[in-house]
Amino acid sequence: MCPASANSARAPLTQPATASITMKTAVRMRTRISFLETASRSKATGWLTLVPMEPPQAGTLLLGLAAVLALIGANAFFVAAEFALVGARKTRLDEMARDGDRKAMLASRVHQSLGRYISATQLGITLCSLGLGWVGEPALSGLLLKALETLPDRIGPVQTETIATVLSFGIITYTLIILGELMPKALALRYPEVMASWMAAPLIGFAWLMAVPIRILNNTANWLLRLMGIETTGSHERLHSPEEIRMLVEQSQEGGQLGPQDARLLEGVFEFTEKTAQDVMTPRTEIVALEAGLTVEQAADIVAAAGRSRYPVHLDSLDDIVGIVHAKDLLRALRTTPDASVRSVARAPHLVPSTREVEDVLADMKRLKTHMAIVIDEYGGTAGLVTMEDLLEEIVGPIFDEHDVAERSVPEDGAPMLDGSMTISEFNAAHAAALDDTDYTTLGGYLFGQLGRLPQPGDRVTAGNHGFEIVAMEGRRVKKVKVSAPGTRTTDGPGSPPG
């Protein structure tokens, strides 16, 4: 096309009604690009057609801005509802419901069908976002076009429209993120149960109105997941592993919701399920037993000196335990048949392997109504014994009665004094240590292995950040150990004799 024909073709576009419109007036008008004219460029003039539009009236602007605020508020509601439902604890909602909170009853009902109502919140968020793009941007652009009247005449209508569109998009996005996303999310995470209770009723109504779209969307999503080989159980119940519960207990203690004793009790419950009979037993060397051939009168003297309530009864050695006798039974027999044998008043022993888990040992004791079990090693010999008190102490800590003598656990120099029979795991937990318990169970056994010989009072061992000194022996067993403070090392190396 020649320039002359181009000029002649362009002439009809300049209509008399618009010929007198100046550039300044065009800036005030809403302008759009007609893409239909662009597509038919070859048929018409080859130029883009600018169609001036009158700016929206004040009433229309106010209505549009009101719609923007309403959509942002609705978006905030759905965001808060989603985070509140996910963060709310079902147990806490049930507790509030039992106290008569009807809103919590509705929230608990919603929580039981969490998948459906989470889909409802997501649908609501999507609809609000689409509505803001459809209604909000034009309304805010019209308001901005009025504010842009002061721009110089050299800025054309297209540039003015672009500036208004970009600004309106940025303002809506910023406002939506702050008021419609971040603030409601923060409130929902801070008060999940309260927010879920207040939002349950309107959310139930919205889910009822949008039941068909929600069902279609859920079914489509589940179908696609099944195509990918992912099973959809439909359950959103949050189940915690033991390790997660431990972390919750630790966090609750750090946050002041649990006291040290409560936290230790809960930790003891979890540790209890991880231990075997060998871990909690009284070792063979500390067993006080009665020979089967002793008379009741002879056994009574031993019982009075030992001060215990139950005693294993054996034949030639502790590997031949044939019964367990209670001190109460001996006292009863002492009045009637003092010359009878101890075996005649003994009860059948309960034998358990050293590898049996303590929770199973406890279940056995409850079922058999006995308070003592004999622990047998892999060779068939007696490794030790377990009492009901031993099992309870693993949960609640040491239990003392009126016959136990309190010993000074911290000498005058401030170094803790520990029993050699203390398990390595207990020492590590109490002293923030990391002693290896792969080959040894007790602290005394660990020090025995480090020395490589029979320990003697005064022997010193350094392990990690702790120094150990053998204070007392009981036969070949380490009875008492003095431990230096963390970070303090003894001057002598492992196995060094006292200086």
C-alpha positions in Angstrom: 0.0 0.0 0.0 1.4 3.4 -1.0 1.6 6.3 1.5 -1.1 8.1 -0.3 -3.5 5.3 -0.1 -2.6 4.8 3.5 -3.4 8.3 4.3 -6.7 8.1 2.5 -7.5 4.9 4.3 -6.7 6.5 7.7 -9.0 9.5 7.0 -12.3 7.8 7.8 -11.2 6.9 11.3 -11.2 10.5 12.3 -14.9 11.1 13.0 -16.3 14.6 13.4 -17.4 13.8 17.0 -13.8 13.0 18.0 -11.9 15.4 15.8 -11.9 18.1 18.4 -10.9 15.9 21.3 -7.5 17.1 22.5 -4.9 14.8 24.0 -5.6 16.2 27.4 -9.3 15.2 27.1 -8.3 11.7 25.9 -6.2 11.1 29.0 -9.3 11.7 31.1 -11.2 9.0 29.2 -11.0 5.3 29.7 -9.3 3.9 26.5 -9.1 0.3 25.4 -7.4 -1.4 22.5 -9.7 -3.1 20.1 -8.1 -6.4 19.3 -10.8 -7.2 16.7 -9.5 -4.2 14.7 -6.0 -5.5 15.1 -7.0 -8.9 13.8 -8.7 -7.3 10.8 -5.8 -4.9 10.1 -5.5 -6.0 6.5 -9.2 -5.4 5.8 -9.3 -2.0 7.3 -6.5 0.5 7.8 -3.7 -1.4 9.5 -3.9 0.8 12.6 -5.1 0.0 16.2 -8.4 1.6 17.0 -8.6 3.6 20.2 -12.1 3.7 21.6 -12.6 6.4 24.2 -14.9 5.5 27.2 -16.4 7.8 29.7 -14.9 7.4 33.2 -17.2 5.6 35.7 -19.6 7.6 37.7 -19.0 8.3 41.4 -21.7 5.9 42.5 -20.3 3.1 40.3 -16.8 3.7 41.8 -18.1 3.5 45.4 -20.0 0.4 44.6 -16.9 -1.2 43.0 -14.7 -0.2 46.0 -17.2 -1.6 48.4 -17.1 -4.9 46.4 -13.3 -4.9 46.7 -13.4 -4.5 50.5 -16.1 -7.2 50.7 -14.1 -9.6 48.6 -10.9 -9.0 50.7 -13.0 -9.6 53.8 -14.4 -12.8 52.4 -10.9 -13.9 51.4 -9.7 -13.2 55.0 -12.5 -15.3 56.4 -11.7 -18.3 54.2 -7.9 -18.1 54.9 -8.5 -17.8 58.6 -11.0 -20.7 58.6 -8.5 -22.9 56.7 -5.6 -22.3 59.1 -7.8 -22.4 62.2 -9.3 -25.8 61.2 -5.8 -27.2 60.4 -4.3 -25.8 63.6 -7.2 -26.6 66.0 -6.8 -29.6 68.2 -9.8 -31.9 68.2 -9.3 -32.8 71.9 -9.4 -29.1 72.8 -12.5 -28.5 70.7 -14.2 -31.5 72.4 -13.2 -30.1 75.8 -14.8 -26.7 75.0 -17.9 -28.5 73.7 -18.2 -30.5 76.9 -18.1 -27.1 78.8 -21.2 -26.0 76.9 -19.7 -24.0 74.0 -22.1 -24.6 71.1 -19.8 -22.9 68.6 -17.1 -25.4 69.6 -19.6 -28.2 69.0 -20.0 -27.0 65.4 -16.3 -26.7 65.0 -15.8 -30.3 66.3 -18.4 -31.4 63.8 -16.5 -29.6 61.0 -13.2 -31.1 62.2 -14.6 -34.6 61.7 -15.1 -33.8 58.0 -12.0 -31.8 57.6 -11.4 -32.7 53.9 -14.7 -31.4 52.8 -14.5 -28.1 54.6 -10.9 -27.5 53.7 -12.0 -27.8 50.1 -14.8 -25.3 50.8 -12.2 -22.8 52.1 -10.0 -23.3 49.1 -13.0 -22.8 46.7 -13.9 -19.6 48.6 -10.4 -18.2 48.3 -10.3 -18.9 44.6 -13.7 -17.3 44.0 -12.6 -14.2 46.0 -9.4 -13.9 44.0 -11.2 -14.2 40.7 -13.8 -11.6 41.9 -11.1 -9.1 42.8 -9.6 -9.5 39.4 -13.0 -9.0 37.7 -14.5 -6.2 39.8 -11.6 -4.7 41.8 -9.2 -3.9 39.1 -11.6 -1.9 36.9 -13.1 -0.1 39.9 -9.7 0.9 41.2 -8.4 1.8 37.7 -11.3 4.1 37.2 -10.5 5.9 40.4 -6.8 6.1 39.5 -7.7 7.6 36.0 -9.3 10.5 37.8 -6.2 11.0 39.8 -4.0 10.8 36.7 -5.7 13.8 35.1 -2.7 16.0 36.2 -0.3 14.0 34.0 1.3 16.0 31.1 -0.4 16.0 27.7 2.5 14.2 26.2 1.5 11.0 28.0 -1.0 9.4 25.8 -4.2 7.5 26.6 -2.6 4.1 26.3 0.2 5.0 28.7 -2.3 6.4 31.2 -4.4 3.2 31.0 -1.3 1.1 31.5 -0.2 3.1 34.5 -3.6 2.9 36.1 -3.8 -0.8 35.5 -0.4 -1.5 37.0 -1.0 0.7 40.0 -4.5 -0.9 40.7 -3.1 -4.4 40.4 -0.2 -3.6 42.8 -2.5 -1.9 45.3 -5.1 -4.8 45.3 -2.3 -7.4 45.5 -0.7 -5.6 48.5 -4.0 -5.1 50.3 -5.1 -8.7 49.7 -1.8 -10.1 51.0 -1.8 -8.0 54.1 -5.5 -7.9 55.1 -6.7 -11.0 53.3 -3.8 -13.4 53.9 -1.2 -12.6 56.5 -3.3 -11.0 59.2 -6.0 -13.7 59.3 -3.4 -16.4 59.1 -1.6 -15.0 62.1 -4.8 -14.7 64.1 -5.9 -18.3 63.2 -2.5 -19.7 64.2 -2.5 -17.8 67.4 -6.1 -18.7 68.5 -7.0 -21.8 66.4 -9.7 -23.2 68.5 -11.4 -19.9 69.1 -11.3 -18.9 65.5 -12.5 -22.3 64.3 -15.4 -22.0 66.7 -16.5 -18.6 65.5 -16.1 -19.5 61.8 -17.7 -23.0 61.9 -21.3 -21.9 61.4 -20.8 -19.7 58.3 -18.4 -22.2 56.8 -21.0 -24.9 57.2 -23.5 -22.7 55.3 -21.1 -22.0 52.5 -20.2 -25.7 52.2 -23.9 -26.5 51.9 -24.5 -23.9 49.2 -21.4 -25.1 47.2 -21.9 -28.8 47.9 -22.1 -29.8 44.3 -19.0 -28.0 43.1 -17.0 -29.1 46.1 -18.0 -32.8 45.5 -17.0 -32.5 41.8 -13.7 -30.9 42.6 -12.9 -33.4 45.4 -13.8 -36.4 43.2 -11.7 -35.0 40.3 -8.7 -34.5 42.5 -9.0 -38.0 44.1 -9.4 -39.5 40.6 -6.2 -37.8 39.4 -4.3 -38.9 42.5 -5.4 -42.5 42.0 -4.2 -42.3 38.4 -0.8 -41.4 39.9 -0.9 -44.4 42.2 -1.6 -42.4 45.4 -4.2 -43.7 47.7 -6.7 -41.2 49.1 -8.0 -42.3 52.5 -10.1 -39.2 53.0 -8.8 -38.9 56.6 -7.1 -35.8 57.8 -6.7 -36.9 61.4 -3.2 -36.0 62.6 -1.6 -38.9 64.3 1.7 -38.4 66.2 4.5 -40.9 66.5 6.2 -41.4 69.9 9.1 -39.2 68.8 6.7 -36.4 67.8 4.9 -36.7 71.2 8.3 -36.5 72.9 9.0 -33.3 71.0 5.6 -31.9 72.0 6.4 -32.7 75.7 9.7 -31.0 75.4 8.2 -27.9 73.7 5.5 -27.8 76.3 8.1 -27.9 79.1 10.1 -25.1 77.5 7.0 -23.0 77.0 6.0 -23.4 80.7 2.9 -25.6 80.1 4.5 -28.6 81.8 6.5 -28.8 85.0 9.8 -30.7 85.1 8.3 -33.5 87.1 5.4 -33.9 84.7 7.7 -33.9 81.7 10.0 -36.5 83.4 7.0 -38.7 84.1 5.9 -38.6 80.5 9.4 -39.2 79.2 9.6 -42.2 81.6 6.5 -43.7 80.0 8.2 -43.6 76.6 11.5 -44.9 77.9 9.6 -47.7 79.6 8.4 -49.2 76.4 12.0 -49.3 75.0 13.6 -51.3 77.7 14.0 -55.0 78.4 14.1 -57.0 81.6 17.9 -56.9 81.5 17.9 -53.1 81.6 15.8 -52.8 84.7 16.7 -56.0 86.7 18.5 -56.2 90.0 21.7 -58.0 89.0 22.5 -61.5 90.3 25.3 -60.2 92.5 22.7 -58.1 94.6 20.1 -60.9 95.0 19.4 -61.9 98.5 18.0 -65.5 98.3 17.1 -68.3 100.7 18.3 -71.9 100.4 15.5 -74.3 99.9 16.8 -76.5 102.8 16.5 -73.8 105.4 13.8 -74.0 108.0 11.3 -71.3 108.4 12.9 -70.2 111.7 16.4 -70.0 110.1 15.0 -68.1 107.1 13.2 -65.6 109.5 16.6 -64.4 110.8 17.9 -63.7 107.3 14.6 -61.9 106.4 14.8 -59.7 109.5 18.4 -58.7 108.7 17.8 -58.1 104.9 14.5 -56.2 105.4 13.0 -57.2 102.0 9.5 -58.5 101.4 10.2 -61.2 98.8 13.0 -63.7 98.4 14.0 -66.2 95.7 14.3 -69.8 97.0 17.1 -71.9 95.3 18.7 -75.3 95.6 22.4 -75.5 95.1 22.9 -72.1 93.4 21.0 -69.1 92.1 20.8 -70.9 88.8 18.4 -73.4 90.4 15.6 -71.1 91.7 12.6 -73.2 92.6 10.3 -70.6 94.2 9.7 -67.2 95.7 8.7 -66.7 99.3 7.0 -63.7 100.8 8.1 -62.5 104.2 4.5 -62.4 105.3 4.2 -66.2 104.5 7.3 -66.9 106.5 6.0 -65.0 109.5 2.7 -66.9 109.3 4.5 -70.2 109.1 6.8 -69.2 111.9 3.9 -69.3 114.4 2.6 -72.6 113.3 5.4 -74.7 111.7 8.8 -73.1 112.5 10.6 -76.3 111.6 9.1 -76.6 108.1 11.4 -76.0 105.1 11.3 -72.7 103.3 10.4 -74.5 100.0 7.2 -75.7 101.6 5.9 -72.2 101.9 7.4 -70.8 98.6 5.3 -70.1 95.5 6.2 -71.0 92.0 8.6 -68.6 90.4 7.8 -66.6 87.3 10.8 -66.9 84.9 11.3 -64.4 82.0 14.1 -64.1 79.4 16.4 -61.2 79.7 15.3 -59.9 76.3 11.6 -59.7 77.2 10.3 -56.1 77.0 9.4 -54.6 80.4 5.8 -53.7 79.3 5.3 -57.4 78.6 6.9 -58.3 82.0 4.5 -55.9 83.7 1.5 -57.4 81.9 2.7 -60.9 83.0 2.9 -59.8 86.6 -0.5 -58.3 86.6 -2.0 -61.4 85.0 -0.2 -63.8 87.4 -0.7 -61.5 90.4 3.0 -61.6 91.3 5.4 -58.9 92.2 8.7 -60.6 91.3 10.1 -62.3 88.2 13.4 -64.1 87.8 15.4 -63.0 84.7 17.1 -65.9 82.8 20.0 -65.2 80.5 20.6 -66.9 77.1 22.5 -69.8 78.8 19.7 -70.7 81.2 21.4 -69.2 84.2 19.9 -66.5 86.5 20.9 -63.1 85.4 18.9 -61.2 88.0 15.3 -60.4 89.1 12.7 -57.8 88.4 10.2 -56.5 91.0 7.1 -54.5 90.5 8.9 -51.6 92.2 11.7 -51.8 89.7 9.2 -51.4 86.9 7.4 -48.4 88.5 10.7 -46.7 89.2 11.5 -46.7 85.5 8.5 -44.4 85.1 8.3 -42.3 88.3 11.9 -42.4 89.5 13.3 -43.8 92.7 10.8 -45.0 95.3 11.9 -45.0 98.9 10.1 -46.5 101.9 10.5 -46.1 105.6 13.3 -48.7 105.7 15.5 -47.0 103.0 18.4 -45.0 104.4 19.1 -41.7 102.6 22.6 -41.5 101.4 24.5 -38.3 100.8 24.7 -38.1 97.0 26.7 -34.9 96.8 29.9 -34.8 99.0 31.3 -31.6 100.4 33.5 -30.9 97.4 30.3 -30.6 95.3 31.0 -33.6 93.0 27.9 -35.8 92.6 28.2 -39.3 94.1 26.4 -42.0 92.0 25.7 -45.7 92.4 27.8 -47.9 90.2 24.6 -49.8 89.2 23.2 -46.7 87.5 22.5 -47.4 83.9 24.5 -45.5 81.3 21.3 -44.2 79.6 20.2 -42.7 82.9 23.6 -41.1 83.4 23.6 -39.7 79.9 20.1 -38.2 80.4 20.9 -36.7 83.8 24.3 -35.3 83.0 24.0 -34.4 79.3 26.7 -37.0 78.5 27.2 -39.4 75.5 28.8 -42.5 77.0 28.6 -45.5 74.7 26.2 -48.1 76.1 26.7 -50.6 73.3 28.9 -53.0 75.3 27.9 -52.0 78.9 24.7 -51.4 80.7 25.8 -49.9 84.0 28.1 -47.1 84.9 30.2 -49.5 87.0 30.5 -51.9 84.1 31.6 -49.1 81.8 34.3 -48.0 84.2 35.4 -51.6 84.6 35.8 -51.9 80.9 37.7 -48.6 80.6 40.2 -49.7 83.3 40.7 -53.1 81.8 41.1 -54.6 85.3 39.3 -55.0 88.6 38.6 -51.4 89.8 40.0 -50.2 93.2 38.9 -47.3 95.3 40.7 -44.2 94.1 40.9 -45.3 90.4 40.1 -42.4 88.0 38.7 -42.5 84.5 38.1 -39.7 82.0 35.4 -40.1 79.4 34.1 -37.3 77.3 33.8 -34.1 79.4 33.4 -36.0 82.7 35.9 -37.4 85.2 35.1 -40.4 87.3 36.6 -41.6 90.5 35.9 -45.0 92.1 35.0 -44.3 95.7 33.8 -47.6 97.0 33.7 -51.3 96.0 31.4 -54.0 97.1 33.2 -57.2 96.4 34.0 -57.0 92.7 31.2 -54.6 92.0 31.7 -50.8 91.7 29.5 -49.5 94.5 30.0 -45.7 94.5 31.4 -43.3 91.8 32.2 -39.6 92.2 31.7 -37.6 89.0 33.4 -34.3 88.2 31.4 -31.4 86.8 31.0 -31.2 83.0 34.0 -29.7 81.3 36.3 -30.6 84.2 38.8 -33.3 83.5 40.8 -35.2 86.0 44.5 -34.8 85.9 45.1 -38.5 85.7 44.3 -40.6 82.6 42.1 -43.7 82.4 43.2 -46.3 84.8 45.5 -44.1 86.8 45.9 -45.0 90.5 45.2 -42.4 93.1 48.0 -39.9 93.5 
